[in-house]
């Protein structure tokens, strides 16, 4: 469900992916972001769907699952408040790579690729900080998956 609640700049400020970003940039993200509420067990994004945004978890927990609709479903991660997901669709505009569903009631802010473009035009240095933070987190996640894969072989 999309909410009409005011977007919490302080929730964005407390999110590591936005560490080092100025209040002016956070305000732009908050103003253009879409605030969502999801109930427990509700799908937030579905693997294969088009996607041009990422989500910042303000409250709640989600699980990221690959091949949810098959007998070969694999849980990739459980993410908690102040983390994010869906960044692959912002970096590389392809269909969603996994399904994300809410384990608990969730409040999340959706940040569209267009909003990041606005940030890049208005505040290029702030855009660079956000992209670097996303890249760092993606590298950490890839290392974790590599280690899990290596442990199984």
Buried (B, 14 or more C-beta within 10 A) or exposed (E): EEEEEEBBBEBBBBBEBBEEBBEEBBEBBBEBBBBBBBEEEBBBBBBEEEBEBBBBBBBBBBBBBBEBEEEEEEEBBEBEBBBBBBBBBBBEEEEBBBBBBBBBEBBBBBBBBEBBEBBBEEBEEBBEBBBEBBEEBEEEBEEEEEEEEEEEE
